[in-house]
Amino acid sequence: MTRPESEQFDAPHPIRTKRQSCKTKSSQDLSQLGEEFRTHCERDNICLPDEDLPVGPQRDRFKELHSSRAKKYTAYLTQLSLCYGRL
């Protein structure tokens, strides 16, 4: 039995649901990391280019955060590609 086109989009699709939950989880992880970075940035007033920071713990933490963001973003893109298949 073929449904009218307007009803086809109302039916649940397991693949679509999996993709959406996968994307939502990845987006939340990335947002949480972004929030941590903004909080750290505002709190320590270190939203400066790397070379403008004095050598020391602030610069080290700044570099750690950037590295962590890059890894999270890479993981996010990997997760999305797993959700959606080959891009």
C-alpha positions as CSV (number, residue, x, y, z in Angstrom):
1,M,0.0,0.0,0.0
2,T,1.4,3.3,-1.0
3,R,0.8,6.3,1.2
4,P,0.1,9.8,-0.1
5,E,3.3,11.9,-0.2
6,S,2.0,14.2,2.5
7,E,1.8,11.2,4.9
8,Q,5.2,9.7,4.0
9,F,7.0,12.4,6.0
10,D,4.9,11.8,9.1
11,A,5.9,8.2,9.5
12,P,8.9,7.6,11.8
13,H,12.1,6.5,10.0
14,P,14.7,4.7,12.1
15,I,17.6,6.0,10.0
16,R,16.4,9.6,10.3
17,T,15.9,9.2,14.0
18,K,19.3,7.7,14.5
19,R,21.0,10.5,12.5
20,Q,19.1,13.2,14.4
21,S,20.0,11.8,17.9
22,C,23.6,11.3,16.8
23,K,23.8,14.8,15.5
24,T,22.2,16.3,18.6
25,K,24.6,14.5,20.9
26,S,27.6,15.6,18.9
27,S,26.3,19.2,18.8
28,Q,25.8,19.2,22.5
29,D,29.3,18.0,23.2
30,L,30.7,20.7,20.9
31,S,28.5,23.4,22.5
32,Q,29.6,22.4,25.9
33,L,33.3,22.7,25.0
34,G,32.6,26.1,23.3
35,E,30.9,27.3,26.5
36,E,33.8,26.2,28.6
37,F,36.2,28.0,26.3
38,R,34.1,31.2,26.4
39,T,33.8,31.1,30.2
40,H,37.6,30.5,30.5
41,C,38.2,33.3,28.1
42,E,36.0,35.8,29.8
43,R,37.1,34.8,33.3
44,D,40.9,35.0,32.6
45,N,40.6,37.7,30.0
46,I,42.8,35.8,27.6
47,C,40.9,36.1,24.3
48,L,44.0,37.2,22.6
49,P,46.1,35.7,19.8
50,D,48.6,33.2,21.1
51,E,51.6,35.4,20.6
52,D,50.1,38.2,22.7
53,L,50.0,36.0,25.9
54,P,52.9,36.0,28.2
55,V,54.6,32.7,28.6
56,G,53.2,30.8,31.6
57,P,50.2,29.0,32.9
58,Q,47.6,31.2,31.1
59,R,49.2,30.6,27.7
60,D,49.5,26.8,28.5
61,R,45.8,26.6,29.4
62,F,44.9,28.6,26.3
63,K,46.8,26.2,24.1
64,E,45.2,23.2,25.9
65,L,41.8,24.6,25.2
66,H,42.5,25.2,21.6
67,S,43.9,21.7,21.2
68,S,40.8,20.3,23.0
69,R,38.5,22.2,20.7
70,A,40.2,21.0,17.6
71,K,40.0,17.4,18.8
72,K,36.3,17.8,19.8
73,Y,35.5,19.3,16.4
74,T,37.3,16.5,14.6
75,A,35.4,14.0,16.7
76,Y,32.2,15.9,15.9
77,L,32.8,15.7,12.2
78,T,33.7,12.0,12.4
79,Q,30.6,11.3,14.4
80,L,28.5,13.1,11.8
81,S,30.1,11.2,9.0
82,L,29.3,7.9,10.9
83,C,25.7,9.1,11.3
84,Y,25.2,10.0,7.7
85,G,27.4,7.5,6.1
86,R,30.0,8.4,3.6
87,L,29.9,12.1,2.7
